[in-house]
Amino acid sequence: MSRSHQSIETREEFFRKLKFLIFSRVIIITFLLGSTVLMHFKEKSVFLGPYLICLYAIIVSTYSLNLFYILVLNRIKNLISFAYIQIVLDLVYVTAIIYITGGIESIFSFLFILSIINASILLYRQGGFAIASASSIFYGACLGLEYYGVLPPLFGQPAGILTYKAIEIFYTIVMNIAGFYATALLSSFLAEQVRKSKKDLKEKELSLDHLEALHENIVQSIGSGILTLNNLGKITSFNNAAQLITQLKSPEILGKSFYEIFFPFQDNIINLNNIPKRFETSFTRSDGAALILGFSFSILRDKEQNEIGKISTFQDLTSVRDMEEKIKRMDRLAAIGGLAAGIAHEIRNPLTSLSGSIQVLRDELDLHDENRKLMDIALGETKRLNNLITDFLLFAQPERGEKKKLDLSSLIEETLDLFIHSPECKQNIRVTKSIATDIFIEGNAGHIKQVFWNILKNAVQSQPVGGAIHIAALIETREITSEEYMLNKKAKISIRDAGCGIPKEIQKKIFDPFFTTKEQGSGLGLAISYRIIENHKGELTIRSKENQGTEVIILFPLVSNNP
């Protein structure tokens, strides 16, 4: 196809037009064949036989030519030239039919008009006027040559054209030529309008496709979850962020009720007509993660401003709420820590005096066995109170003590070796480890060992004899930048047991000082551990399910191994 036509329509579209041209030609020839057969049965004159033979020959050759067109159509590269060849050959056949059927008296001159219309549809204005000009030449030449005797009457046909005056022949030719050009003008105008309409439609479709693609990309690229509901409360769209937050796929939930997905155990807790603009709700994902989702709803309207449903943006607020809880916990710990430090100092001095006095009396007085036993109990209790006060001070002022670069793997190995051989570790507790080397942090070795010891002791106490503990240490790589490589890498320590787990309702209290579920516990172990890790700019989180064990995860900032 030529460049101008390629810019307007595709090869496939022009190919379909050519097939339509061939099909319409077959229809016209079939109609002509029927007319010829009908003429054959009606006319009994012998002299009409040769004309019918010629018409039959033209019809058969036209059928054969159309069959040839169909066979070679898929192999033609230049469809424009192929279209011109077909239409010009059509003009040749039309001229032959007009000559056979009487020239000026033939009723088939309208076939030129059909060819002009076909040319206008296929080749637009240029093709329409080119074929109109060719039709004028063919028609004028046929009548002129016949009038001047260049084309003799066919098979002894009476020279009826000789009865017409030259002016009448000229008038007929001029009127038909005017009709040819008028047809070309009108049909090409209509074809151009159709082409222009198609072009405008394609441009609008393209603009609409771009707009829809842009809209889709914007919606899918937004970090917040977006969903839409129809007036029945059914979900009609669910963007990528929404799928990522909830781990639900669009095909799974499209068409389902909003309440069915987000409130499965409550029957229409929120009426769609009275739905709040903002609210929060809990949501449990398929992997068991409990989320807090914050929804914001607005009315969804069509272009006529009719309400067609609701549109909502929502976010996972779990980390935000956890951070709020963490800040509240830090505030509580700071307040209690300050109070504990003051009380510990006030108690330790008289307690030291009391313990020393009891020791002197026990050593210098001659006591009976029962009285000596009472003295030993008093000394034991003062020692226990002194240990509790030491824990108070460690909880209140964990920042005390020198910090230096520590080899974390060696620190864990030392703590494990001491703990396994201590009375705190029950018999038959199987301890496994997976500890990477060359992990360096900055901190106080004694304090960090105290953290590991407290957590290991809790892990042992949460399971019967024969339980299992696994401790792992590795480097966790988060999203990093080249400038802050070490700041975005963390040392991760995981201590996992197979114990009874922690009930969900008390998990938020386990870091509170003096909170304990053990009969002999002080409730300071995890609180002290949390304060120490906080002082080392680390993070401590606990994942636990009842009867499925507990995992304690500790993150410390890394330091470079360079001296």
C-alpha positions as CSV (number, residue, x, y, z in Angstrom):
1,M,0.0,0.0,0.0
2,S,1.1,3.6,-0.6
3,R,2.3,5.7,2.3
4,S,-0.8,8.0,2.3
5,H,-3.2,5.0,2.5
6,Q,-1.1,3.3,5.1
7,S,-1.5,6.4,7.3
8,I,-5.3,6.1,7.0
9,E,-6.0,2.4,7.1
10,T,-4.2,-0.8,7.8
11,R,-3.4,-3.4,5.1
12,E,-5.9,-5.7,6.8
13,E,-8.7,-3.1,6.4
14,F,-7.9,-2.6,2.7
15,F,-7.6,-6.3,2.2
16,R,-11.2,-6.7,3.5
17,K,-12.3,-4.0,1.1
18,L,-10.8,-5.8,-1.8
19,K,-12.5,-9.0,-0.8
20,F,-15.8,-7.1,-0.7
21,L,-15.1,-5.8,-4.2
22,I,-14.6,-9.3,-5.6
23,F,-17.7,-10.5,-3.8
24,S,-19.9,-7.6,-5.1
25,R,-18.6,-8.3,-8.7
26,V,-19.7,-11.9,-8.4
27,I,-23.1,-10.7,-7.3
28,I,-23.5,-8.4,-10.3
29,I,-22.3,-11.0,-12.7
30,T,-24.7,-13.5,-11.3
31,F,-27.5,-11.0,-11.7
32,L,-26.4,-10.4,-15.4
33,L,-26.2,-14.2,-15.9
34,G,-29.8,-14.6,-14.7
35,S,-31.0,-11.8,-16.9
36,T,-29.2,-13.4,-19.9
37,V,-30.8,-16.8,-19.3
38,L,-34.2,-15.2,-18.9
39,M,-33.6,-13.4,-22.3
40,H,-32.6,-16.6,-23.9
41,F,-35.9,-18.3,-22.9
42,K,-38.1,-15.3,-23.9
43,E,-36.5,-14.5,-27.3
44,K,-37.1,-17.0,-30.1
45,S,-35.3,-15.0,-32.9
46,V,-32.3,-16.7,-34.4
47,F,-30.2,-13.5,-34.8
48,L,-30.1,-13.0,-31.0
49,G,-28.1,-16.2,-30.5
50,P,-24.6,-14.7,-31.2
51,Y,-25.2,-11.9,-28.6
52,L,-26.2,-14.4,-26.0
53,I,-23.1,-16.4,-26.8
54,C,-20.9,-13.3,-26.3
55,L,-22.7,-12.4,-23.1
56,Y,-22.2,-15.9,-21.8
57,A,-18.5,-15.7,-22.7
58,I,-18.1,-12.4,-20.9
59,I,-19.8,-13.8,-17.8
60,V,-17.7,-17.0,-17.8
61,S,-14.5,-15.1,-18.2
62,T,-15.4,-12.7,-15.4
63,Y,-16.1,-15.6,-13.1
64,S,-12.7,-17.1,-14.0
65,L,-11.0,-13.8,-13.5
66,N,-12.6,-13.4,-10.0
67,L,-11.4,-16.9,-9.1
68,F,-7.9,-15.9,-10.2
69,Y,-8.2,-12.7,-8.0
70,I,-9.1,-14.8,-5.0
71,L,-6.2,-17.2,-5.5
72,V,-3.5,-14.5,-5.8
73,L,-4.9,-12.0,-3.4
74,N,-2.8,-13.2,-0.4
75,R,0.4,-13.0,-2.5
76,I,0.0,-9.5,-3.7
77,K,2.2,-6.9,-2.0
78,N,0.9,-3.7,-3.6
79,L,-2.8,-3.9,-3.0
80,I,-3.4,-0.4,-4.4
81,S,-2.1,-1.3,-7.8
82,F,-4.0,-4.5,-7.7
83,A,-7.2,-2.6,-7.0
84,Y,-6.6,-0.3,-10.0
85,I,-6.0,-3.3,-12.3
86,Q,-9.2,-4.9,-11.2
87,I,-11.4,-1.8,-11.7
88,V,-9.8,-1.0,-15.1
89,L,-10.5,-4.6,-16.3
90,D,-14.1,-4.1,-15.0
91,L,-14.4,-1.0,-17.3
92,V,-13.1,-3.1,-20.2
93,Y,-15.8,-5.7,-19.6
94,V,-18.5,-3.1,-19.1
95,T,-17.5,-1.5,-22.4
96,A,-17.7,-4.9,-24.1
97,I,-21.2,-5.5,-22.6
98,I,-22.4,-2.1,-23.8
99,Y,-21.0,-2.7,-27.3
100,I,-22.7,-6.1,-27.5
101,T,-26.0,-4.9,-26.2
102,G,-26.5,-2.0,-28.6
103,G,-24.1,0.8,-27.7
104,I,-26.1,4.0,-27.2
105,E,-29.3,1.9,-26.7
106,S,-27.7,-0.4,-24.1
107,I,-29.2,-0.4,-20.7
108,F,-26.0,-1.5,-19.0
109,S,-24.2,1.9,-18.9
110,F,-25.0,2.1,-15.2
111,L,-22.3,-0.5,-14.6
112,F,-19.7,2.3,-15.1
113,I,-21.3,4.0,-12.1
114,L,-20.9,0.9,-10.0
115,S,-17.2,0.8,-10.9
116,I,-16.7,4.5,-10.0
117,I,-18.4,3.9,-6.6
118,N,-16.1,0.9,-6.0
119,A,-13.1,3.0,-6.9
120,S,-14.2,5.8,-4.5
121,I,-14.7,3.4,-1.7
122,L,-11.4,1.7,-2.2
123,L,-9.2,4.5,-3.5
124,Y,-11.1,7.6,-2.3
125,R,-11.2,10.9,-4.2
126,Q,-8.1,10.3,-6.4
127,G,-9.2,6.8,-7.4
128,G,-12.9,7.8,-7.9
129,F,-12.0,10.6,-10.3
130,A,-9.4,8.5,-12.1
131,I,-11.9,5.8,-12.8
132,A,-14.6,8.4,-13.7
133,S,-12.1,9.7,-16.3
134,A,-11.4,6.2,-17.6
135,S,-15.1,5.5,-17.8
136,S,-15.7,8.6,-19.8
137,I,-12.9,7.6,-22.3
138,F,-14.2,4.1,-22.6
139,Y,-17.8,5.1,-23.1
140,G,-17.1,8.0,-25.4
141,A,-14.7,5.9,-27.5
142,C,-17.2,3.0,-27.8
143,L,-20.1,5.3,-29.0
144,G,-17.8,7.5,-31.2
145,L,-16.0,4.6,-32.9
146,E,-19.3,2.8,-33.5
147,Y,-20.9,6.0,-34.9
148,Y,-18.1,6.6,-37.3
149,G,-18.1,3.0,-38.4
150,V,-14.7,2.0,-36.9
151,L,-16.5,-0.6,-34.9
152,P,-18.9,-2.4,-37.3
153,P,-22.3,-3.8,-36.2
154,L,-21.8,-7.1,-34.5
155,F,-23.0,-10.3,-36.3
156,G,-25.1,-8.3,-38.8
157,Q,-26.7,-6.2,-36.1
158,P,-28.7,-3.3,-37.7
159,A,-26.7,-0.1,-37.5
160,G,-29.2,1.6,-35.2
161,I,-26.7,4.1,-34.0
162,L,-26.6,5.5,-37.5
163,T,-30.1,6.8,-37.1
164,Y,-28.9,9.2,-34.4
165,K,-27.6,12.6,-35.2
166,A,-24.1,13.6,-34.2
167,I,-25.4,16.1,-31.7
168,E,-27.6,13.4,-30.0
169,I,-24.5,11.1,-29.7
170,F,-22.5,14.0,-28.3
171,Y,-25.3,14.9,-25.9
172,T,-25.6,11.3,-24.6
173,I,-21.9,11.1,-24.1
174,V,-21.7,14.4,-22.3
175,M,-24.6,13.6,-20.0
176,N,-23.1,10.2,-19.1
177,I,-19.7,11.8,-18.5
178,A,-21.4,14.4,-16.2
179,G,-23.1,11.5,-14.4
180,F,-19.8,9.7,-14.0
181,Y,-18.0,12.7,-12.5
182,A,-21.0,13.6,-10.3
183,T,-21.0,10.0,-9.0
184,A,-17.3,10.2,-8.4
185,L,-17.7,13.6,-6.6
186,L,-20.5,12.4,-4.4
187,S,-19.2,8.9,-3.7
188,S,-15.6,10.1,-3.0
189,F,-17.0,12.8,-0.7
190,L,-18.9,10.2,1.3
191,A,-15.9,7.9,1.3
192,E,-13.7,10.7,2.5
193,Q,-16.2,11.5,5.2
194,V,-16.3,7.9,6.3
195,R,-12.4,7.8,6.3
196,K,-12.3,11.1,8.3
197,S,-14.8,9.7,10.8
198,K,-12.9,6.5,11.1
199,K,-9.7,8.5,11.6
200,D,-11.3,10.7,14.3
201,L,-12.8,7.6,15.9
202,K,-9.4,5.9,16.0
203,E,-7.8,9.0,17.5
204,K,-10.5,9.2,20.1
205,E,-10.3,5.5,20.9
206,L,-6.5,5.9,21.1
207,S,-6.9,8.9,23.5
208,L,-9.4,7.0,25.5
209,D,-7.1,4.0,25.6
210,H,-4.3,6.2,26.8
211,L,-6.5,7.8,29.4
212,E,-7.8,4.5,30.6
213,A,-4.2,3.2,30.7
214,L,-3.1,6.3,32.6
215,H,-6.0,6.0,35.0
216,E,-5.3,2.3,35.5
217,N,-1.5,2.9,36.0
218,I,-2.2,5.6,38.5
219,V,-4.7,3.5,40.5
220,Q,-2.4,0.5,40.4
221,S,0.7,2.5,41.3
222,I,-0.7,4.2,44.4
223,G,0.8,2.8,47.6
224,S,-2.6,2.8,49.4
225,G,-5.1,0.1,48.9
226,I,-8.1,1.2,46.7
227,L,-11.4,-0.6,46.2
228,T,-14.7,0.4,44.8
229,L,-18.2,-0.9,45.7
230,N,-21.4,-0.8,43.8
231,N,-24.7,0.2,45.4
232,L,-25.2,-3.4,46.6
233,G,-21.9,-3.4,48.5
234,K,-20.2,-5.7,46.1
235,I,-16.5,-5.1,45.4
236,T,-16.0,-4.0,41.7
237,S,-12.2,-3.2,41.7
238,F,-9.2,-3.9,43.9
239,N,-5.8,-2.4,43.1
240,N,-2.3,-3.9,43.4
241,A,-1.6,-2.3,46.8
242,A,-4.9,-3.7,48.1
243,Q,-3.9,-7.1,47.0
244,L,-0.4,-6.7,48.5
245,I,-1.8,-5.6,51.9
246,T,-4.5,-8.3,52.2
247,Q,-2.8,-11.0,50.2
248,L,-6.1,-11.5,48.3
249,K,-6.2,-11.7,44.5
250,S,-8.7,-9.6,42.5
251,P,-10.4,-12.6,40.8
252,E,-11.0,-14.1,44.3
253,I,-13.0,-11.2,45.7
254,L,-14.5,-9.2,42.7
255,G,-18.3,-9.5,43.0
256,K,-18.2,-10.5,46.7
257,S,-19.6,-8.4,49.5
258,F,-17.4,-6.0,51.3
259,Y,-18.7,-7.3,54.6
260,E,-18.0,-10.9,53.6
261,I,-14.3,-10.1,53.0
262,F,-13.6,-7.7,55.9
263,F,-16.3,-8.6,58.4
264,P,-16.8,-12.3,57.9
265,F,-18.1,-12.9,61.5
266,Q,-20.4,-9.9,61.7
267,D,-23.5,-9.4,59.7
268,N,-23.4,-6.0,58.0
269,I,-21.7,-4.3,60.9
270,I,-21.6,-1.2,58.7
271,N,-24.6,-0.2,56.6
272,L,-23.5,0.9,53.1
273,N,-25.9,3.9,53.2
274,N,-24.6,5.1,56.6
275,I,-21.0,4.0,56.2
276,P,-18.6,6.2,58.2
277,K,-16.1,8.3,56.2
278,R,-13.3,6.9,58.3
279,F,-13.0,3.8,60.5
280,E,-10.5,1.1,61.6
281,T,-11.0,-2.6,61.7
282,S,-9.0,-5.7,62.4
283,F,-8.2,-8.2,59.5
284,T,-6.5,-11.6,59.6
285,R,-4.7,-12.5,56.4
286,S,-4.4,-16.0,55.0
287,D,-0.9,-16.4,56.5
288,G,-2.3,-15.7,60.0
289,A,-1.0,-12.1,60.3
290,A,-3.3,-9.9,62.2
291,L,-3.6,-6.4,60.7
292,I,-5.3,-3.2,61.6
293,L,-6.7,-1.6,58.5
294,G,-7.8,2.1,58.3
295,F,-10.5,2.8,55.8
296,S,-11.6,6.1,54.3
297,F,-14.8,6.1,52.2
298,S,-16.2,8.5,49.6
299,I,-19.2,8.5,47.3
300,L,-18.5,7.2,43.8
301,R,-20.4,9.1,41.0
302,D,-20.7,8.7,37.2
303,K,-20.3,11.6,34.7
304,E,-23.9,12.7,35.3
305,Q,-23.1,12.9,39.1
306,N,-25.4,10.0,39.9
307,E,-24.2,7.9,42.9
308,I,-23.1,4.5,41.7
309,G,-21.4,3.2,44.8
310,K,-18.5,3.9,47.1
311,I,-14.7,4.3,46.7
312,S,-12.4,3.6,49.5
313,T,-8.7,4.0,50.2
314,F,-7.2,1.9,53.0
315,Q,-3.8,1.4,54.6
316,D,-2.2,-1.1,56.9
317,L,-1.9,0.7,60.3
318,T,-0.5,-2.2,62.2
319,S,3.0,-0.8,62.3
320,V,1.7,2.6,63.3
321,R,-0.3,1.2,66.1
322,D,2.6,-0.9,67.2
323,M,4.8,2.2,67.2
324,E,2.2,4.0,69.3
325,E,2.2,1.1,71.7
326,K,5.9,1.1,71.8
327,I,6.1,4.8,72.6
328,K,3.6,4.4,75.4
329,R,5.6,1.4,76.7
330,M,8.8,3.5,76.6
331,D,7.1,6.3,78.5
332,R,5.8,3.9,81.1
333,L,9.3,2.2,81.4
334,A,11.0,5.6,81.7
335,A,8.7,6.7,84.5
336,I,8.9,3.4,86.3
337,G,12.7,3.3,85.8
338,G,13.2,6.7,87.3
339,L,11.1,5.8,90.3
340,A,12.8,2.4,90.6
341,A,16.3,4.0,90.6
342,G,15.4,6.3,93.5
343,I,13.7,3.6,95.5
344,A,16.6,1.2,94.9
345,H,19.2,3.6,96.3
346,E,17.1,4.4,99.3
347,I,16.6,0.7,100.1
348,R,20.1,-0.6,99.3
349,N,22.0,1.5,102.0
350,P,19.9,0.3,105.0
351,L,19.7,-3.2,103.5
352,T,23.5,-3.4,103.4
353,S,23.7,-2.3,107.0
354,L,21.0,-4.8,108.0
355,S,22.7,-7.6,106.2
356,G,26.1,-6.8,107.7
357,S,24.6,-6.6,111.2
358,I,22.9,-10.0,110.9
359,Q,26.2,-11.6,109.7
360,V,28.1,-10.1,112.7
361,L,25.5,-11.3,115.2
362,R,25.4,-14.8,113.6
363,D,29.1,-15.1,113.9
364,E,29.6,-13.6,117.4
365,L,26.6,-14.9,119.3
366,D,26.2,-18.4,120.6
367,L,23.0,-19.4,118.8
368,H,21.1,-22.5,119.0
369,D,20.5,-24.4,115.7
370,E,17.0,-23.0,115.3
371,N,18.1,-19.4,115.9
372,R,21.1,-19.9,113.5
373,K,18.6,-21.2,110.9
374,L,16.5,-18.1,111.3
375,M,19.6,-16.0,110.8
376,D,20.5,-17.8,107.6
377,I,16.9,-17.2,106.3
378,A,17.2,-13.5,107.1
379,L,20.6,-13.3,105.3
380,G,19.1,-15.2,102.3
381,E,16.2,-12.9,102.0
382,T,18.4,-9.8,102.3
383,K,20.6,-11.3,99.5
384,R,17.4,-11.8,97.4
385,L,16.3,-8.2,98.0
386,N,19.8,-7.1,97.1
387,N,19.6,-9.0,93.8
388,L,16.2,-7.5,93.1
389,I,17.6,-4.0,93.8
390,T,20.4,-4.8,91.4
391,D,17.8,-5.7,88.7
392,F,16.0,-2.4,89.6
393,L,19.1,-0.4,88.9
394,L,19.9,-2.3,85.7
395,F,16.3,-1.7,84.5
396,A,16.4,2.0,85.5
397,Q,19.9,2.8,84.2
398,P,20.9,0.3,81.5
399,E,23.2,2.9,79.9
400,R,25.8,2.5,82.6
401,G,28.8,0.5,81.6
402,E,31.4,0.7,78.9
403,K,30.4,-0.1,75.3
404,K,32.9,-1.5,72.8
405,K,33.0,-3.5,69.6
406,L,31.8,-7.1,70.2
407,D,32.0,-10.3,68.2
408,L,28.4,-11.3,68.5
409,S,29.0,-15.0,67.5
410,S,31.6,-15.4,70.3
411,L,29.3,-13.6,72.8
412,I,26.4,-16.0,72.0
413,E,28.7,-19.1,72.2
414,E,30.0,-18.0,75.6
415,T,26.5,-17.4,76.9
416,L,25.2,-20.7,75.6
417,D,28.1,-22.6,77.1
418,L,27.5,-21.1,80.5
419,F,23.7,-21.5,80.3
420,I,23.8,-25.2,79.2
421,H,25.9,-26.1,82.3
422,S,23.9,-24.0,84.7
423,P,21.1,-25.1,87.0
424,E,18.7,-22.9,85.0
425,C,18.8,-25.3,82.1
426,K,16.7,-28.4,82.6
427,Q,18.0,-31.8,81.7
428,N,17.2,-33.2,78.2
429,I,16.6,-29.7,76.8
430,R,18.0,-30.0,73.2
431,V,19.8,-26.8,72.2
432,T,20.6,-26.3,68.5
433,K,22.3,-23.3,66.9
434,S,23.0,-21.7,63.5
435,I,25.4,-18.8,64.1
436,A,27.1,-16.9,61.4
437,T,30.6,-15.5,62.0
438,D,32.0,-12.0,61.5
439,I,29.0,-10.3,63.0
440,F,30.2,-7.2,65.0
441,I,28.1,-4.9,67.1
442,E,28.8,-2.2,69.7
443,G,27.6,-2.7,73.2
444,N,28.2,-3.8,76.8
445,A,29.1,-7.4,76.8
446,G,27.7,-8.1,80.3
447,H,24.4,-6.4,79.6
448,I,23.9,-8.3,76.3
449,K,24.8,-11.6,77.9
450,Q,22.1,-10.8,80.5
451,V,19.6,-10.3,77.7
452,F,20.4,-13.7,76.2
453,W,20.4,-15.4,79.6
454,N,16.9,-13.9,80.5
455,I,15.4,-15.1,77.2
456,L,17.0,-18.5,77.3
457,K,15.7,-19.0,80.9
458,N,12.2,-18.0,79.8
459,A,12.4,-20.5,76.9
460,V,13.4,-23.3,79.2
461,Q,10.7,-22.5,81.8
462,S,8.0,-22.4,79.1
463,Q,8.5,-26.1,78.1
464,P,8.7,-29.5,79.9
465,V,11.8,-31.6,80.2
466,G,12.9,-32.8,76.8
467,G,12.0,-29.6,74.9
468,A,14.0,-27.8,72.3
469,I,15.6,-24.4,71.8
470,H,17.1,-23.1,68.6
471,I,19.2,-20.0,68.4
472,A,20.3,-18.4,65.2
473,A,22.4,-15.3,64.3
474,L,22.8,-13.8,60.9
475,I,23.1,-10.5,59.0
476,E,19.7,-9.2,57.8
477,T,20.0,-7.0,54.7
478,R,17.3,-4.4,54.3
479,E,16.7,-1.9,51.6
480,I,20.0,0.0,51.5
481,T,21.7,2.9,49.8
482,S,25.4,3.1,48.9
483,E,25.9,5.9,51.4
484,E,24.3,4.2,54.3
485,Y,25.3,0.6,53.7
486,M,26.2,-0.4,57.3
487,L,23.3,1.6,58.8
488,N,20.8,-0.4,56.9
489,K,22.2,-3.9,57.8
490,K,21.2,-5.5,61.0
491,A,22.5,-8.3,63.2
492,K,19.5,-10.6,63.7
493,I,19.3,-13.0,66.6
494,S,16.4,-15.5,66.8
495,I,15.7,-17.6,69.9
496,R,12.9,-20.0,69.3
497,D,11.4,-22.6,71.7
498,A,8.7,-25.3,71.4
499,G,7.0,-24.3,74.6
500,C,3.4,-23.4,75.5
501,G,3.4,-20.0,73.8
502,I,2.1,-16.7,75.1
503,P,-1.7,-16.0,75.1
504,K,-2.5,-13.2,72.7
505,E,-4.3,-11.2,75.4
506,I,-1.1,-10.8,77.5
507,Q,1.5,-10.3,74.8
508,K,1.2,-6.6,75.1
509,K,2.0,-6.7,78.8
510,I,5.1,-9.0,78.8
511,F,7.5,-6.0,78.7
512,D,5.9,-4.2,81.6
513,P,8.0,-4.4,84.8
514,F,6.6,-6.7,87.6
515,F,4.2,-8.4,85.2
516,T,4.7,-12.1,85.4
517,T,2.7,-15.4,85.2
518,K,5.3,-17.3,87.2
519,E,4.9,-18.0,90.9
520,Q,8.6,-17.2,91.7
521,G,9.2,-14.6,89.0
522,S,9.9,-10.9,89.6
523,G,8.5,-9.7,86.3
524,L,11.7,-7.8,85.5
525,G,13.5,-10.2,83.2
526,L,11.9,-9.1,79.9
527,A,11.5,-5.5,81.0
528,I,15.3,-5.3,81.7
529,S,16.1,-7.0,78.4
530,Y,13.8,-4.6,76.5
531,R,15.5,-1.6,78.2
532,I,19.0,-2.9,77.5
533,I,18.3,-3.5,73.8
534,E,16.6,-0.1,73.5
535,N,19.8,1.4,75.0
536,H,21.8,-0.4,72.3
537,K,19.6,1.1,69.6
538,G,18.2,-2.3,68.8
539,E,14.8,-3.8,68.4
540,L,13.1,-6.7,70.3
541,T,9.9,-8.4,69.1
542,I,8.2,-11.5,70.1
543,R,6.1,-13.8,67.9
544,S,4.1,-16.4,69.8
545,K,1.0,-18.6,69.5
546,E,-0.5,-20.7,72.2
547,N,0.8,-24.3,72.1
548,Q,3.0,-23.5,69.1
549,G,6.0,-22.0,70.8
550,T,7.6,-18.6,71.0
551,E,10.2,-16.8,68.9
552,V,12.2,-13.8,70.2
553,I,13.8,-11.7,67.5
554,I,16.5,-9.2,68.4
555,L,18.1,-6.7,66.0
556,F,21.3,-4.8,66.6
557,P,23.0,-2.2,64.4
558,L,26.1,-3.6,62.8
559,V,29.5,-2.0,63.0
560,S,32.4,-2.4,60.6
561,N,34.9,-5.1,61.2
562,N,37.7,-2.7,60.2
563,P,40.1,-1.8,63.1
